[in-house]
Amino acid sequence: MRRSIIEAYEKAAPALLPRYRAIDSAVLHSRVWHHFPKRPSEILDIGAGTGRDAAWLSGFGHRITALEPSAAFRAAGQQAHRGRGVTWINDHLPDLARVRHRRFDLLLICAVWHHLDPAERARSLIALRGTLRPGGRLILSMRQGPSAADRPGYPLSVRDTSAAARLAGFALVNAVATPARQEANRRAGVHWTWLVFRPCQPFRIRAAAGAK
């Protein structure tokens, strides 16, 4: 993710933190909840923000690694959810440099994907595929509609995202559209599409990419 985007989130943190905390995780993820693991699992929350979802998921016995590149959000999340068993790391897409050696049962990416350009998405998918265990799931939300001027996004489509994911060894399991949870976003014409992927072939792309 571009440094300018991270810096914009840092600057906007005082206004954004209460808005993000006000969203109910159970409602937000309700349309894809059946794809979440039911037994205690290793979950990677990428772009964890306030730690809202990480803390909620930890309540089900999951072991959560929360990646958040914004120091302001990371500090707020650590303070608000101290003792919840969430491990915080300063890392981000597209490379996941600090966690690429680890494996997870679920990869959760909420409100991040639109900030990545097509080349960054392709790199991200390779990194994500390498961190996902067999039988695991990748769940990501795609913002569709206008973005904040200081935190711009790129156009997204299910077809293009699914095609790029297939090249990285993922198969689309589910796609579901949902309204924006924040009233201001709904008024602006924002909606979200949740995509669920599973690994569909032995992972070989990372080795090939590293050989270049």
N, C-alpha and C positions, 0 to 999 in steps of 0.2 A: 504494500500500500504506500502511496506517495506520502512523503514527509509533510507536504502542505496540507493534506487531508487530516493527518494526525494532529498537526498544529491547530487546525480549525476546530477540531473536537475539543482540544485543550482549552481554547479560548471560549468556546460555547458551553463548557462543562457546567457552570453555575446555573444556566437556564435549562440545560438538557437533563441533568441528573434527576430532578424531581419528576419530570415528564416521563422518563424511562422507568423510574421506580413505581410510578402509578399504574403501570400496565400489569395485569394479572397473568403470570406465566401459564397457569392452567388454562386460561381462556385463549391466550396467544397460541399455544401449541395444541389446542384441542383437536384440530382437524388432522393432525399427523401423530397424535399421541400413541396410537396403536402400533407405530413403527419404533417407538422407543423400547429399549430392553426392559424386560420385566424383572430380571434378577439383578443383583448388584453388579455393576459393570464399570469399565474404564471409559469415561466420556471426556472428549476434548471440546471445550466451548471456545470457539474462535471469534474474537471480537466480543469478549464477555461483558464489556461496558460496566454497568453498575454491579455486576455479579448477581443480578436478580434471578436469572435462570439457573446459574450455577448453584446458588444456595438452595433454590427450590428443588433441583434435581438431587442434591446431596441428601435431602430429606427422605428420599426413597432408598438410601443406602448406596448410591452410586459414588464412585471416587472421581472427583472432578478436577481437571486441569483447566484453568481459565487463562486464556491468552488475551492480553489487552495492551496495546502499544501506547495508549494515552496515560501518562503518569497521573493526571488528575482523576480519571475514571478508576484507574487501578487502586490508587490510594483510598478513594471513596468506597470501593467495593471491599477492600481488605478491612477497613474500619467497620463498615456496616455489617459484615458477615464473618467477623472474627469467631473462630471456634466452630465453624460449619464444615471443616474438613475440605475446604477448597484450596488448591495449590495455585498461586498466581505466578505468571511468567510474562515478562515483557517480550512479546514475539508477535508476529503477524504474517499474513499472506503477502506475497505468493510463495515464499520459500520455507516458512516454518522452521527456520534454522536451528532453533533450540529444542525442538521436539521431533525432528525427522527420524531420529533413531528409535523412537518409541512406537508402540502399537496400541490402538484403541478400538473399543467395540462400537462406539458411536462418535461421529464428527458432527458437531452442530455449528452452523454458520448463520447467524441471524443479523440481518440488516447490514451486511458487509459487501456482498457480491457486486452490487451496482457501482461500487467505488473502483473496481478493477477493470482495466481495459482488456480487450480480447487476448492480447499476448500474456498479460498477467494472469488471466483466468486459466489459460492453457498451462502455464507453469504451476499455478495453484493446484490444478487437478492432478498433476503428476505427483506433487508433494503429498496431497491428500490421499491418493491411492496407496502411496507407500506407507502411510501411517494407519491404514485401516486393516483390521484383522479379518480373516475369512469369516463370512457370515455377518459381518458388521454392516452398518448403514451410515450413509452421508445424508444429512438433512440440511437443506439451505433454503433461505427465503430470498426471493428476488423482488426488489422494489420496482414498481412500474408506475410511471408518472413523473412529475417534476421533482427535482432535488433542490436542496437549499443552495443558494448561490455560492456560499463559502465552502460547501461540501458537495461538489458536483458529482453526478453519477453518469453512467453510460447506459444506453438502451439495452434492454435484455429481452430475450424471448425463450420460451420453453424449447422450441425446435433447435435453436442455435446452442443453447446450453446443454441440451441432451446430446447433440451431435459431438460437441467438444468433450463431454464426459465419456462418451463411448470410446473415443480415441485413447482416453487415459485408462480404460479398463473398467468403466462403470456402466450399469444398465439402469434405466429409469424405471422405478417401481410405482411411483405415484406423483401426480401433479394436482394441486388444488388451489383455487383462487380464494382469497379472503379479503375483506375490507381492511383499510387502515384502522388501527386502534386509537390513534390520536385524532381528535376532531379536526384540528387544523390541517392535518394531512388529508383527511377525507374531503374537506372543503376544497383543497387544492387539486383533487382528482387522483390522489395516490391510492393504489391498491397493491396487494402483495400476492405472489404466487409461491407456494411451498413445493419444493421438489424433494423427492426421496430417491436415493440411488443405492444400489447394492454392487459389490464387486462382481464382475462377470467373467474374468479371465485371469490366468496367472499374470502377476505383475512383472513386466520386463522393461517397461518404458524408461524407468529411472536409470537403469544401467546403460541403456542405449544413449540416453541424453548425456550422461556423464562421460561417455566416451568421445564426445565431440571435441 
